[in-house]
Amino acid sequence: MSKKESNRDRRHEVKVRLNDDELNYLNGKVKAADMRSREQFIRQLIVQGNIYEVDYSFLKENNYQISRLGHNIDQILKRINIEKSGIVHEQEIQEIKEAMEKVWQLQRSILSRQP
């Protein structure tokens, strides 16, 4: 768009409905970008902006696995509390360590998938 273009050259109007939060967010972005108007800001987004689509579907399975591991740890802790001896057996400590290692493996898996 050249500087010589005027609003008269822009004959097409596009309307967008926003809720209060969206409008406040837009106004904040316009102010932060130091634009003179929302119209200028939106026009620049259309011409120069990029939209990225990120697929986070793999997180569903990871979240499920982490939830299961948390449940396993809870079961181990319940066994310890039921004994009421205050003694934690080596087997229980090992089970907790193994569960936590699985959590860390899942976290590393998540981080390795990010762009």
Secondary structure, 3 states (H helix, E strand, C coil): CCCCCCHHHCCCCCCCCCCHHHHHHHHHHHHHCCCCCHHHHHHHHHHHCCCCCCCCCHHHHHHHHHHHHHHHHHHHHHHHHHHCCCCCCHHHHHHHHHHHHHHHHHHHHHHHHCC
